[in-house]
Amino acid sequence: MTSDMSDSILIVGASVRAAAFSALAAGLRPVCGDLFADADLAARAAVTAVRPYPAGFVDFARTAPPGPWMYTGALENEPELVDRISRNRPLLGNSGEVLKRVRDPAGVHRTLVRAGLVAPECRATSAGLPRNGTWLCKPLKSSGGRRVHPLDAETATVRRDSAAYFQQRIEGLACAAVYLAAGGESRLLGVTEQLLRSAHPRESEFCYTGSIGPLRMSEQAAATFDRIGRVLSGEFELQGIFGVDAVLAGETVWPVEVNPRYTASVEVVERALRISVVDLHVAACRDRQLPSIVEIPIISPSSGKWFGKQILFATADIEVTPRFTEQALRHNRRPEQPEVADIPRPGTRLTVGQPVLTVLAHGDSDAEMRQVLNDRSRQWADLLYAGTSAAQ
């Protein structure tokens, strides 16, 4: 990154800490707005907790220092808002018009099938579909897998077709690919396994709770992932970082959703490749250029390190204590490569199912990686609930 890239960049979204840290690694000065203004982000960058969400981002962007801007999740669901902010500052990412097209499940399905790729069948309504869990009911405006449910006798009566679409359920390994796009071309940067489960008794079993990668796969599967990115970037004129959620069933890759922005799994890919993806994102959007293959060393199946992140969710209502926040901040010997992130401020009130913080780690094997993540999550949960009945 050249010296003029030390200018500020506005980053907004529901949670921007990971993208902001990536921007700092690129030599940029992020000015941030999200829902949390977490303590670790506030320690390293200017950040504001923006309300109301997402409409408050318009006024926030109007008063922020000049410079380009980018968004994280879930502003891909707000194309009009994206265009409003972009009238007053350069956008590094996908415009509202692109978002409308690429977030249309039927349009994405047609594009993939026309290119000779497989994709789960999609329907606009549930009429005539079996209520046996072989189809999924998915909100048109979704993020993190929340409110996704199998279509069965129970959910069929409580979901409004006008706010949802229906997608064939594919069994296999949930994963997420990360791409960089410019000028109708793309580069596959990496693929991670997605950790999915319910974060709340009444929540979806498909909630995103973390990522582990790089995913080891065959050359055939890797080539398919690469082609998926090329097809989508060419058809929808995507710019910069984007992600594709998919299911890997044997050697077959089933793309299920496009996330046209910096995604949660990017942070794991960055650690594996030792790069700043925001650095690449800025160059792709500004110069319409992609890095060469040499500059992006795709991890091979024989590579020995695993990297991961896992979100800790509240299991009981709790107020975050100063001791918890201070200990979490002190735990990170290298703030630019944290072991615990998205650290809540003292006094933050958490309810069951809300995210508490994120633990990050690496290991020499898949099993070791998962064990470290689980152990660290347990340790922070114990500290959070120390002295309460929830600790019993």
C-alpha positions as a Markdown table, in Angstrom:
| # | Residue | x | y | z |
|---|---|---|---|---|
| 1 | Met | 0.0 | 0.0 | 0.0 |
| 2 | Thr | 1.4 | 3.4 | -1.0 |
| 3 | Ser | 1.8 | 6.2 | 1.5 |
| 4 | Asp | -1.3 | 8.1 | 0.3 |
| 5 | Met | -3.3 | 5.1 | 1.6 |
| 6 | Ser | -2.8 | 6.4 | 5.2 |
| 7 | Asp | -6.0 | 8.4 | 4.7 |
| 8 | Ser | -9.1 | 7.6 | 6.7 |
| 9 | Ile | -11.6 | 5.0 | 5.6 |
| 10 | Leu | -15.2 | 4.9 | 6.9 |
| 11 | Ile | -16.3 | 1.4 | 7.8 |
| 12 | Val | -19.9 | 0.8 | 8.9 |
| 13 | Gly | -22.1 | -2.3 | 9.6 |
| 14 | Ala | -23.6 | -4.3 | 12.4 |
| 15 | Ser | -20.0 | -5.2 | 13.6 |
| 16 | Val | -16.9 | -3.8 | 12.0 |
| 17 | Arg | -14.1 | -4.7 | 14.4 |
| 18 | Ala | -12.5 | -7.4 | 12.1 |
| 19 | Ala | -12.6 | -5.2 | 9.0 |
| 20 | Ala | -11.2 | -2.3 | 11.0 |
| 21 | Phe | -8.3 | -4.3 | 12.3 |
| 22 | Ser | -7.6 | -5.4 | 8.7 |
| 23 | Ala | -7.7 | -1.8 | 7.6 |
| 24 | Leu | -5.2 | -0.9 | 10.4 |
| 25 | Ala | -2.9 | -3.7 | 9.1 |
| 26 | Ala | -3.0 | -2.0 | 5.7 |
| 27 | Gly | -1.9 | 1.3 | 7.1 |
| 28 | Leu | -5.3 | 2.9 | 6.9 |
| 29 | Arg | -7.1 | 5.0 | 9.6 |
| 30 | Pro | -10.5 | 3.5 | 10.0 |
| 31 | Val | -13.4 | 5.6 | 11.3 |
| 32 | Cys | -16.0 | 3.1 | 12.5 |
| 33 | Gly | -19.7 | 2.9 | 13.1 |
| 34 | Asp | -21.5 | -0.2 | 14.3 |
| 35 | Leu | -24.0 | -1.5 | 16.9 |
| 36 | Phe | -21.4 | -2.2 | 19.7 |
| 37 | Ala | -18.4 | 0.1 | 19.7 |
| 38 | Asp | -16.6 | -2.7 | 21.5 |
| 39 | Ala | -13.8 | -1.9 | 23.9 |
| 40 | Asp | -10.9 | -3.5 | 21.8 |
| 41 | Leu | -12.0 | -1.5 | 18.7 |
| 42 | Ala | -12.3 | 1.7 | 20.7 |
| 43 | Ala | -8.7 | 1.2 | 22.0 |
| 44 | Arg | -7.3 | 1.2 | 18.4 |
| 45 | Ala | -9.7 | 3.3 | 16.3 |
| 46 | Ala | -12.4 | 6.0 | 16.3 |
| 47 | Val | -15.7 | 4.2 | 16.8 |
| 48 | Thr | -19.3 | 5.2 | 17.4 |
| 49 | Ala | -22.3 | 3.1 | 18.4 |
| 50 | Val | -24.8 | 4.1 | 15.8 |
| 51 | Arg | -28.6 | 4.2 | 16.5 |
| 52 | Pro | -31.1 | 3.6 | 15.0 |
| 53 | Tyr | -29.8 | 0.7 | 13.0 |
| 54 | Pro | -29.4 | 0.9 | 10.0 |
| 55 | Ala | -30.9 | 4.3 | 9.2 |
| 56 | Gly | -28.5 | 6.1 | 11.6 |
| 57 | Phe | -25.6 | 5.3 | 9.3 |
| 58 | Val | -26.7 | 8.0 | 6.9 |
| 59 | Asp | -26.3 | 10.8 | 9.4 |
| 60 | Phe | -23.1 | 9.2 | 10.8 |
| 61 | Ala | -21.5 | 9.1 | 7.4 |
| 62 | Arg | -22.5 | 12.7 | 6.7 |
| 63 | Thr | -20.6 | 14.0 | 9.7 |
| 64 | Ala | -17.6 | 11.6 | 9.5 |
| 65 | Pro | -14.2 | 12.8 | 8.1 |
| 66 | Pro | -13.9 | 12.8 | 4.3 |
| 67 | Gly | -12.7 | 9.7 | 2.6 |
| 68 | Pro | -14.0 | 6.5 | 1.0 |
| 69 | Trp | -16.2 | 4.1 | 2.7 |
| 70 | Met | -17.0 | 0.4 | 2.9 |
| 71 | Tyr | -19.6 | -1.7 | 4.7 |
| 72 | Thr | -19.8 | -5.1 | 6.4 |
| 73 | Gly | -22.9 | -7.2 | 7.3 |
| 74 | Ala | -25.7 | -6.9 | 7.1 |
| 75 | Leu | -25.9 | -3.7 | 4.9 |
| 76 | Glu | -26.1 | -5.9 | 1.8 |
| 77 | Asn | -29.8 | -6.0 | 2.7 |
| 78 | Glu | -30.1 | -2.2 | 2.5 |
| 79 | Pro | -29.3 | -1.2 | -1.1 |
| 80 | Glu | -31.1 | 2.2 | -0.9 |
| 81 | Leu | -29.1 | 3.1 | 2.2 |
| 82 | Val | -25.9 | 2.1 | 0.5 |
| 83 | Asp | -26.7 | 4.4 | -2.5 |
| 84 | Arg | -27.7 | 7.3 | -0.2 |
| 85 | Ile | -24.3 | 7.2 | 1.6 |
| 86 | Ser | -22.5 | 6.8 | -1.7 |
| 87 | Arg | -23.9 | 10.1 | -3.0 |
| 88 | Asn | -21.5 | 11.9 | -0.7 |
| 89 | Arg | -18.4 | 9.8 | -0.5 |
| 90 | Pro | -16.7 | 7.2 | -2.7 |
| 91 | Leu | -17.9 | 3.6 | -2.2 |
| 92 | Leu | -15.3 | 0.8 | -1.9 |
| 93 | Gly | -17.6 | -2.1 | -2.7 |
| 94 | Asn | -20.9 | -3.0 | -4.4 |
| 95 | Ser | -23.5 | -0.4 | -5.2 |
| 96 | Gly | -27.2 | -0.7 | -4.4 |
| 97 | Glu | -28.0 | -1.8 | -7.9 |
| 98 | Val | -25.5 | -4.6 | -7.7 |
| 99 | Leu | -26.9 | -5.7 | -4.3 |
| 100 | Lys | -30.4 | -5.9 | -5.6 |
| 101 | Arg | -29.3 | -8.2 | -8.4 |
| 102 | Val | -26.9 | -10.5 | -6.5 |
| 103 | Arg | -29.2 | -10.8 | -3.5 |
| 104 | Asp | -32.0 | -12.2 | -5.6 |
| 105 | Pro | -31.9 | -15.9 | -4.9 |
| 106 | Ala | -33.7 | -16.8 | -8.2 |
| 107 | Gly | -31.3 | -14.7 | -10.2 |
| 108 | Val | -28.2 | -16.2 | -8.6 |
| 109 | His | -29.7 | -19.7 | -9.2 |
| 110 | Arg | -30.3 | -19.1 | -12.9 |
| 111 | Thr | -26.8 | -17.7 | -13.4 |
| 112 | Leu | -25.1 | -20.7 | -11.8 |
| 113 | Val | -27.2 | -23.3 | -13.6 |
| 114 | Arg | -26.8 | -21.5 | -16.9 |
| 115 | Ala | -23.0 | -21.7 | -16.4 |
| 116 | Gly | -23.2 | -25.5 | -15.9 |
| 117 | Leu | -22.8 | -25.4 | -12.1 |
| 118 | Val | -25.2 | -27.0 | -9.6 |
| 119 | Ala | -27.2 | -25.0 | -7.2 |
| 120 | Pro | -30.1 | -25.8 | -4.8 |
| 121 | Glu | -33.5 | -25.2 | -6.2 |
| 122 | Cys | -35.3 | -22.0 | -5.0 |
| 123 | Arg | -38.9 | -21.1 | -4.8 |
| 124 | Ala | -40.7 | -17.8 | -4.1 |
| 125 | Thr | -43.5 | -19.5 | -2.2 |
| 126 | Ser | -44.0 | -22.6 | -0.1 |
| 127 | Ala | -47.0 | -23.7 | -2.2 |
| 128 | Gly | -46.7 | -27.4 | -3.1 |
| 129 | Leu | -43.5 | -28.0 | -1.2 |
| 130 | Pro | -43.1 | -30.9 | 1.2 |
| 131 | Arg | -43.3 | -30.1 | 4.9 |
| 132 | Asn | -40.7 | -32.7 | 5.9 |
| 133 | Gly | -37.6 | -30.6 | 6.4 |
| 134 | Thr | -36.1 | -31.2 | 3.0 |
| 135 | Trp | -36.6 | -27.5 | 2.2 |
| 136 | Leu | -35.5 | -24.5 | 4.1 |
| 137 | Cys | -37.4 | -21.3 | 4.8 |
| 138 | Lys | -35.0 | -18.4 | 4.6 |
| 139 | Pro | -35.7 | -14.7 | 5.1 |
| 140 | Leu | -35.0 | -12.5 | 2.1 |
| 141 | Lys | -33.1 | -10.1 | 4.5 |
| 142 | Ser | -30.9 | -12.4 | 6.5 |
| 143 | Ser | -27.5 | -12.4 | 8.1 |
| 144 | Gly | -25.5 | -14.9 | 10.1 |
| 145 | Gly | -28.0 | -17.7 | 9.4 |
| 146 | Arg | -30.6 | -16.3 | 11.9 |
| 147 | Arg | -34.3 | -17.1 | 11.2 |
| 148 | Val | -33.4 | -19.9 | 8.8 |
| 149 | His | -35.6 | -22.9 | 9.6 |
| 150 | Pro | -36.5 | -26.3 | 8.0 |
| 151 | Leu | -39.9 | -26.1 | 6.3 |
| 152 | Asp | -42.0 | -28.5 | 8.3 |
| 153 | Ala | -45.6 | -28.6 | 9.6 |
| 154 | Glu | -44.7 | -26.1 | 12.4 |
| 155 | Thr | -42.7 | -23.5 | 10.5 |
| 156 | Ala | -45.0 | -23.6 | 7.5 |
| 157 | Thr | -47.7 | -21.9 | 9.6 |
| 158 | Val | -45.6 | -19.1 | 11.1 |
| 159 | Arg | -43.6 | -17.9 | 8.2 |
| 160 | Arg | -44.9 | -15.3 | 5.7 |
| 161 | Asp | -44.0 | -16.2 | 2.2 |
| 162 | Ser | -43.7 | -12.5 | 1.3 |
| 163 | Ala | -40.7 | -12.1 | 3.6 |
| 164 | Ala | -39.0 | -15.4 | 2.8 |
| 165 | Tyr | -37.9 | -17.7 | 0.0 |
| 166 | Phe | -37.6 | -21.4 | 0.0 |
| 167 | Gln | -34.4 | -23.4 | -0.9 |
| 168 | Gln | -33.8 | -27.1 | -1.3 |
| 169 | Arg | -31.8 | -28.4 | 1.7 |
| 170 | Ile | -28.5 | -29.9 | 0.9 |
| 171 | Glu | -26.7 | -32.2 | 3.4 |
| 172 | Gly | -23.0 | -31.9 | 3.7 |
| 173 | Leu | -20.3 | -29.7 | 5.1 |
| 174 | Ala | -21.2 | -26.0 | 5.6 |
| 175 | Cys | -18.4 | -23.8 | 4.3 |
| 176 | Ala | -17.7 | -20.3 | 3.0 |
| 177 | Ala | -15.5 | -19.1 | 0.2 |
| 178 | Val | -13.8 | -15.7 | 0.1 |
| 179 | Tyr | -13.1 | -14.0 | -3.2 |
| 180 | Leu | -11.6 | -10.7 | -4.5 |
| 181 | Ala | -13.3 | -9.3 | -7.6 |
| 182 | Ala | -12.5 | -6.5 | -10.1 |
| 183 | Gly | -13.4 | -5.8 | -13.7 |
| 184 | Gly | -15.5 | -8.9 | -14.1 |
| 185 | Glu | -12.8 | -11.2 | -12.8 |
| 186 | Ser | -12.2 | -12.8 | -9.4 |
| 187 | Arg | -9.5 | -14.5 | -7.3 |
| 188 | Leu | -10.3 | -17.3 | -4.8 |
| 189 | Leu | -8.5 | -16.4 | -1.6 |
| 190 | Gly | -9.6 | -19.3 | 0.6 |
| 191 | Val | -12.4 | -21.5 | 1.9 |
| 192 | Thr | -13.3 | -22.1 | 5.5 |
| 193 | Glu | -15.6 | -24.5 | 7.3 |
| 194 | Gln | -18.5 | -22.7 | 9.0 |
| 195 | Leu | -19.5 | -23.6 | 12.6 |
| 196 | Leu | -23.3 | -23.5 | 12.8 |
| 197 | Arg | -25.6 | -24.2 | 15.7 |
| 198 | Ser | -28.4 | -22.6 | 17.6 |
| 199 | Ala | -27.3 | -19.7 | 19.8 |
| 200 | His | -30.7 | -19.6 | 21.6 |
| 201 | Pro | -33.4 | -22.2 | 22.4 |
| 202 | Arg | -35.8 | -20.4 | 20.0 |
| 203 | Glu | -33.2 | -19.6 | 17.4 |
| 204 | Ser | -32.2 | -21.3 | 14.1 |
| 205 | Glu | -29.8 | -24.3 | 14.1 |
| 206 | Phe | -28.1 | -22.5 | 11.2 |
| 207 | Cys | -26.7 | -19.6 | 13.2 |
| 208 | Tyr | -23.1 | -18.7 | 12.4 |
| 209 | Thr | -20.9 | -19.3 | 15.4 |
| 210 | Gly | -17.4 | -19.4 | 13.9 |
| 211 | Ser | -15.0 | -20.5 | 11.1 |
| 212 | Ile | -12.1 | -23.0 | 10.8 |
| 213 | Gly | -9.7 | -23.0 | 7.9 |
| 214 | Pro | -8.2 | -23.2 | 5.4 |
| 215 | Leu | -10.5 | -26.0 | 4.3 |
| 216 | Arg | -8.7 | -29.1 | 3.0 |
| 217 | Met | -10.3 | -30.2 | -0.3 |
| 218 | Ser | -9.6 | -31.9 | -3.6 |
| 219 | Glu | -8.4 | -30.1 | -6.7 |
| 220 | Gln | -11.8 | -30.8 | -8.3 |
| 221 | Ala | -13.6 | -29.0 | -5.4 |
| 222 | Ala | -11.1 | -26.1 | -5.4 |
| 223 | Ala | -11.5 | -25.7 | -9.1 |
| 224 | Thr | -15.3 | -25.6 | -8.7 |
| 225 | Phe | -15.1 | -22.9 | -6.0 |
| 226 | Asp | -12.8 | -20.9 | -8.2 |
| 227 | Arg | -15.3 | -21.1 | -11.1 |
| 228 | Ile | -18.2 | -20.1 | -8.9 |
| 229 | Gly | -16.5 | -16.9 | -8.1 |
| 230 | Arg | -15.6 | -16.2 | -11.7 |
| 231 | Val | -19.2 | -16.8 | -12.9 |
| 232 | Leu | -20.7 | -14.6 | -10.2 |
| 233 | Ser | -18.2 | -11.7 | -10.5 |
| 234 | Gly | -18.7 | -11.7 | -14.3 |
| 235 | Glu | -22.5 | -11.8 | -14.2 |
| 236 | Phe | -23.1 | -9.4 | -11.4 |
| 237 | Glu | -20.1 | -7.0 | -11.8 |
| 238 | Leu | -19.0 | -7.5 | -8.2 |
| 239 | Gln | -16.2 | -5.3 | -6.8 |
| 240 | Gly | -13.8 | -6.1 | -4.0 |
| 241 | Ile | -14.3 | -8.7 | -1.3 |
| 242 | Phe | -17.3 | -11.0 | -1.4 |
| 243 | Gly | -18.2 | -14.4 | 0.0 |
| 244 | Val | -20.2 | -17.4 | -1.0 |
| 245 | Asp | -21.8 | -19.7 | 1.5 |
| 246 | Ala | -21.9 | -23.3 | 0.2 |
| 247 | Val | -22.4 | -26.9 | 1.1 |
| 248 | Leu | -19.6 | -29.3 | 0.2 |
| 249 | Ala | -21.2 | -32.7 | -0.4 |
| 250 | Gly | -18.4 | -35.1 | -1.3 |
| 251 | Glu | -16.8 | -33.6 | -4.4 |
| 252 | Thr | -19.8 | -31.4 | -5.2 |
| 253 | Val | -20.0 | -27.7 | -4.3 |
| 254 | Trp | -23.5 | -26.4 | -3.8 |
| 255 | Pro | -23.5 | -22.5 | -3.5 |
| 256 | Val | -26.4 | -21.4 | -1.3 |
| 257 | Glu | -25.9 | -17.6 | -0.8 |
| 258 | Val | -23.8 | -14.7 | -1.9 |
| 259 | Asn | -22.5 | -12.2 | 0.6 |
| 260 | Pro | -21.2 | -9.2 | -1.4 |
| 261 | Arg | -19.0 | -7.6 | 1.3 |
| 262 | Tyr | -16.4 | -8.3 | 3.9 |
| 263 | Thr | -17.6 | -11.5 | 5.6 |
| 264 | Ala | -17.1 | -13.0 | 9.0 |
| 265 | Ser | -14.8 | -15.8 | 7.7 |
| 266 | Val | -12.4 | -13.3 | 6.0 |
| 267 | Glu | -10.5 | -12.9 | 9.3 |
| 268 | Val | -9.6 | -16.6 | 9.3 |
| 269 | Val | -8.4 | -16.4 | 5.7 |
| 270 | Glu | -6.3 | -13.3 | 6.5 |
| 271 | Arg | -4.5 | -15.1 | 9.3 |
| 272 | Ala | -3.8 | -18.2 | 7.2 |
| 273 | Leu | -2.4 | -16.1 | 4.3 |
| 274 | Arg | -0.8 | -13.4 | 6.5 |
| 275 | Ile | -2.4 | -10.6 | 4.5 |
| 276 | Ser | -4.7 | -7.7 | 4.9 |
| 277 | Val | -7.8 | -8.4 | 2.8 |
| 278 | Val | -9.0 | -4.8 | 3.2 |
| 279 | Asp | -5.7 | -3.7 | 1.6 |
| 280 | Leu | -6.6 | -5.9 | -1.4 |
| 281 | His | -10.2 | -4.7 | -1.3 |
| 282 | Val | -9.2 | -1.1 | -1.6 |
| 283 | Ala | -6.9 | -1.7 | -4.5 |
| 284 | Ala | -9.5 | -3.8 | -6.3 |
| 285 | Cys | -12.2 | -1.2 | -5.9 |
| 286 | Arg | -10.0 | 1.8 | -6.5 |
| 287 | Asp | -7.8 | 0.5 | -9.4 |
| 288 | Arg | -10.0 | -2.3 | -10.8 |
| 289 | Gln | -7.0 | -4.6 | -10.5 |
| 290 | Leu | -6.5 | -8.0 | -9.0 |
| 291 | Pro | -3.2 | -9.3 | -7.4 |
| 292 | Ser | -1.3 | -12.0 | -9.2 |
| 293 | Ile | -1.4 | -15.6 | -8.1 |
| 294 | Val | 2.1 | -15.2 | -6.7 |
| 295 | Glu | 0.9 | -12.4 | -4.3 |
| 296 | Ile | -2.0 | -14.6 | -3.1 |
| 297 | Pro | -0.5 | -17.9 | -2.0 |
| 298 | Ile | -3.5 | -20.2 | -1.9 |
| 299 | Ile | -3.1 | -22.7 | 0.9 |
| 300 | Ser | -2.6 | -26.2 | -0.4 |
| 301 | Pro | -4.3 | -29.3 | 1.1 |
| 302 | Ser | -0.9 | -30.3 | 2.6 |
| 303 | Ser | -0.4 | -27.1 | 4.6 |
| 304 | Gly | -0.1 | -27.9 | 8.3 |
| 305 | Lys | -1.7 | -25.0 | 10.2 |
| 306 | Trp | -5.4 | -24.5 | 11.1 |
| 307 | Phe | -6.8 | -21.1 | 12.1 |
| 308 | Gly | -10.1 | -20.5 | 13.7 |
| 309 | Lys | -12.6 | -18.2 | 15.4 |
| 310 | Gln | -15.6 | -18.9 | 17.6 |
| 311 | Ile | -18.2 | -16.7 | 19.0 |
| 312 | Leu | -19.2 | -17.0 | 22.6 |
| 313 | Phe | -22.9 | -16.4 | 23.2 |
| 314 | Ala | -24.6 | -15.5 | 26.5 |
| 315 | Thr | -26.3 | -18.4 | 28.1 |
| 316 | Ala | -28.0 | -16.2 | 30.8 |
| 317 | Asp | -28.8 | -12.5 | 31.1 |
| 318 | Ile | -25.7 | -10.7 | 32.5 |
| 319 | Glu | -24.2 | -7.3 | 32.8 |
| 320 | Val | -20.5 | -7.1 | 31.8 |
| 321 | Thr | -18.2 | -6.1 | 34.7 |
| 322 | Pro | -15.2 | -3.9 | 34.5 |
| 323 | Arg | -13.0 | -6.8 | 35.6 |
| 324 | Phe | -14.2 | -8.9 | 32.6 |
| 325 | Thr | -13.4 | -6.2 | 30.1 |
| 326 | Glu | -10.1 | -5.3 | 31.6 |
| 327 | Gln | -8.9 | -8.9 | 31.8 |
| 328 | Ala | -9.9 | -9.5 | 28.2 |
| 329 | Leu | -8.1 | -6.4 | 27.0 |
| 330 | Arg | -5.0 | -7.4 | 29.0 |
| 331 | His | -5.1 | -10.9 | 27.6 |
| 332 | Asn | -4.0 | -9.8 | 24.1 |
| 333 | Arg | -0.3 | -9.5 | 24.1 |
| 334 | Arg | -0.4 | -8.5 | 20.4 |
| 335 | Pro | -3.6 | -6.4 | 19.9 |
| 336 | Glu | -3.1 | -6.6 | 16.1 |
| 337 | Gln | -3.4 | -10.4 | 16.4 |
| 338 | Pro | -5.8 | -10.9 | 19.2 |
| 339 | Glu | -6.7 | -14.2 | 20.9 |
| 340 | Val | -10.0 | -12.6 | 22.2 |
| 341 | Ala | -11.9 | -9.9 | 20.2 |
| 342 | Asp | -15.1 | -8.0 | 20.1 |
| 343 | Ile | -14.7 | -7.3 | 23.8 |
| 344 | Pro | -17.8 | -5.7 | 25.3 |
| 345 | Arg | -17.6 | -2.5 | 27.3 |
| 346 | Pro | -18.2 | -2.5 | 31.1 |
| 347 | Gly | -21.9 | -2.2 | 31.8 |
| 348 | Thr | -23.0 | -3.8 | 28.6 |
| 349 | Arg | -26.2 | -5.8 | 29.3 |
| 350 | Leu | -26.4 | -9.1 | 27.5 |
| 351 | Thr | -29.4 | -11.3 | 27.1 |
| 352 | Val | -29.6 | -15.0 | 26.3 |
| 353 | Gly | -28.4 | -15.7 | 22.8 |
| 354 | Gln | -26.5 | -12.4 | 22.3 |
| 355 | Pro | -22.8 | -12.6 | 21.2 |
| 356 | Val | -20.4 | -11.9 | 24.1 |
| 357 | Leu | -17.0 | -11.9 | 22.4 |
| 358 | Thr | -14.9 | -13.9 | 19.8 |
| 359 | Val | -12.0 | -16.2 | 20.6 |
| 360 | Leu | -9.4 | -16.8 | 17.9 |
| 361 | Ala | -6.6 | -19.4 | 17.8 |
| 362 | His | -4.4 | -21.6 | 15.6 |
| 363 | Gly | -3.3 | -25.2 | 15.8 |
| 364 | Asp | -1.3 | -27.9 | 14.2 |
| 365 | Ser | -4.4 | -30.1 | 13.5 |
| 366 | Asp | -8.1 | -29.8 | 13.0 |
| 367 | Ala | -8.8 | -31.5 | 16.4 |
| 368 | Glu | -6.3 | -29.3 | 18.2 |
| 369 | Met | -7.9 | -26.2 | 16.7 |
| 370 | Arg | -11.4 | -27.1 | 17.8 |
| 371 | Gln | -10.2 | -28.1 | 21.3 |
| 372 | Val | -8.4 | -24.7 | 21.8 |
| 373 | Leu | -11.5 | -22.8 | 20.6 |
| 374 | Asn | -13.8 | -24.7 | 22.9 |
| 375 | Asp | -11.4 | -24.5 | 25.9 |
| 376 | Arg | -11.0 | -20.7 | 25.5 |
| 377 | Ser | -14.7 | -20.2 | 25.1 |
| 378 | Arg | -15.3 | -22.1 | 28.3 |
| 379 | Gln | -12.7 | -20.0 | 30.2 |
| 380 | Trp | -14.3 | -16.7 | 29.1 |
| 381 | Ala | -17.8 | -18.0 | 29.9 |
| 382 | Asp | -16.6 | -19.0 | 33.4 |
| 383 | Leu | -15.2 | -15.5 | 34.0 |
| 384 | Leu | -18.3 | -13.8 | 32.6 |
| 385 | Tyr | -20.6 | -15.7 | 35.0 |
| 386 | Ala | -18.2 | -16.0 | 38.0 |
| 387 | Gly | -20.1 | -15.6 | 41.2 |
| 388 | Thr | -23.6 | -15.9 | 39.6 |
| 389 | Ser | -26.0 | -18.8 | 39.5 |
| 390 | Ala | -25.3 | -19.3 | 35.8 |
| 391 | Ala | -21.8 | -20.4 | 36.8 |
| 392 | Gln | -23.0 | -23.4 | 38.6 |
